[in-house]
Amino acid sequence: MAKVTGIGGVFFLANDDKDELAKWYQEHLGIALEEWGGGVLDWKNDHAEDGGATVWRVAEPSSDWFAPSKSRFMINYRVDDLEKLIAQLKSSDINILKGPEYHENGIFAWLLDPEGNKLELWEPKNWDEKNKR
């Protein structure tokens, strides 16, 4: 059987100014924008121990997992240094909803983009007890 082997891209509509929203992602999350207006997240450049895994999951319709966002999706972005990124975001007066949280498989934090989409930031770690704090 043919099957999906990964995520080929993430695409969503801006509610307002697409260029301003893309600029926010570039300025605050480091997603380099190409001439064509998008960015390429190349897992070959990700030095995490898991080799670049992507999680896929469908949530219950009644879930409040994405709250306070009204969006019906949430994107998890892999990051190389979450504590440093949180400091950068806070220095730009960007509110961190929750985190950092330390789990067996890494460190997590959550925030909203300028259009109210909830984002999950994840610094991946090998699944073991030493990563808990």
C-alpha positions as CSV (number, residue, x, y, z in Angstrom):
1,M,0.0,0.0,0.0
2,A,1.2,3.5,-0.8
3,K,1.4,5.7,2.2
4,V,2.3,9.2,3.5
5,T,5.9,9.5,4.6
6,G,6.0,13.0,6.1
7,I,4.8,16.5,6.1
8,G,5.6,18.3,2.8
9,G,4.4,21.7,3.9
10,V,2.2,23.7,6.2
11,F,-0.1,26.2,4.5
12,F,-2.8,28.4,6.0
13,L,-4.7,31.6,5.1
14,A,-3.9,34.9,6.8
15,N,-6.9,36.7,8.3
16,D,-5.4,40.1,7.5
17,D,-2.0,41.1,6.0
18,K,-0.2,37.9,4.8
19,D,3.1,39.8,4.4
20,E,3.0,41.1,8.0
21,L,2.1,37.7,9.4
22,A,5.0,36.1,7.4
23,K,7.3,38.8,8.7
24,W,6.3,38.1,12.3
25,Y,7.2,34.5,11.8
26,Q,10.6,35.5,10.3
27,E,11.4,38.1,13.0
28,H,10.3,36.1,16.0
29,L,10.7,32.4,15.1
30,G,13.5,32.7,12.7
31,I,11.7,31.2,9.6
32,A,13.7,32.6,6.8
33,L,11.5,33.8,4.0
34,E,12.4,33.0,0.4
35,E,11.7,35.3,-2.6
36,W,8.5,33.4,-3.3
37,G,7.2,34.4,0.1
38,G,7.4,31.2,2.0
39,G,10.1,29.4,4.0
40,V,11.7,26.0,3.9
41,L,12.2,24.1,7.1
42,D,14.9,21.6,6.3
43,W,15.1,18.7,8.8
44,K,18.6,17.9,7.6
45,N,19.7,21.1,9.5
46,D,18.0,19.8,12.7
47,H,20.6,18.3,15.0
48,A,18.1,16.8,17.5
49,E,18.7,13.2,18.5
50,D,15.4,11.9,17.0
51,G,16.5,12.6,13.5
52,G,13.6,14.9,12.7
53,A,10.3,13.1,13.5
54,T,7.0,14.7,12.9
55,V,3.9,13.9,15.0
56,W,0.4,13.8,13.5
57,R,-2.8,13.6,15.5
58,V,-6.5,14.3,15.2
59,A,-8.2,15.8,18.3
60,E,-11.8,15.4,19.5
61,P,-14.2,18.1,18.2
62,S,-14.9,19.2,21.8
63,S,-11.2,19.5,22.8
64,D,-9.9,22.7,24.3
65,W,-6.3,21.7,23.4
66,F,-5.9,24.7,21.1
67,A,-7.5,27.2,23.4
68,P,-7.5,30.2,23.7
69,S,-7.2,30.1,19.9
70,K,-10.3,29.6,17.8
71,S,-8.3,27.9,15.1
72,R,-9.0,24.3,14.2
73,F,-5.3,23.6,13.9
74,M,-2.1,24.1,15.9
75,I,1.4,23.8,14.4
76,N,4.2,22.4,16.5
77,Y,7.5,24.0,15.5
78,R,10.8,22.2,16.3
79,V,13.3,24.6,17.8
80,D,17.0,24.3,18.6
81,D,17.1,26.2,21.9
82,L,13.7,26.8,23.5
83,E,14.9,28.6,26.6
84,K,16.8,31.1,24.4
85,L,13.9,31.5,22.0
86,I,11.5,32.2,24.9
87,A,13.8,34.9,26.2
88,Q,13.9,36.5,22.7
89,L,10.1,36.4,22.4
90,K,9.6,37.9,25.9
91,S,12.1,40.7,25.0
92,S,9.8,41.5,22.1
93,D,6.8,41.6,24.5
94,I,5.3,38.4,23.1
95,N,3.3,36.6,25.7
96,I,4.1,32.9,26.4
97,L,0.9,31.2,27.3
98,K,2.5,28.3,29.0
99,G,6.0,26.9,29.4
100,P,8.7,26.0,29.4
101,E,7.5,22.5,30.3
102,Y,10.0,19.7,30.6
103,H,8.9,16.3,29.5
104,E,10.6,13.0,28.7
105,N,10.8,13.8,25.0
106,G,11.7,17.5,25.2
107,I,10.8,21.0,26.3
108,F,7.6,22.7,25.2
109,A,6.0,26.1,25.3
110,W,2.9,27.7,23.7
111,L,2.0,31.1,22.4
112,L,-0.3,32.9,20.0
113,D,0.7,34.5,16.7
114,P,-0.6,38.0,15.8
115,E,-3.8,36.4,14.4
116,G,-4.6,34.3,17.4
117,N,-3.3,31.0,16.1
118,K,-1.9,28.9,18.9
119,L,1.7,27.6,18.3
120,E,3.5,24.9,20.1
121,L,7.3,25.1,20.3
122,W,9.3,22.0,21.0
123,E,12.9,21.4,21.6
124,P,13.1,17.6,21.0
125,K,15.1,15.4,23.3
126,N,15.6,11.6,23.6
127,W,12.8,10.0,25.5
128,D,14.3,9.4,29.0
129,E,14.0,10.4,32.6
130,K,17.0,12.7,32.6
131,N,15.2,15.3,30.5
132,K,12.6,15.9,33.2
133,R,13.1,18.9,35.6
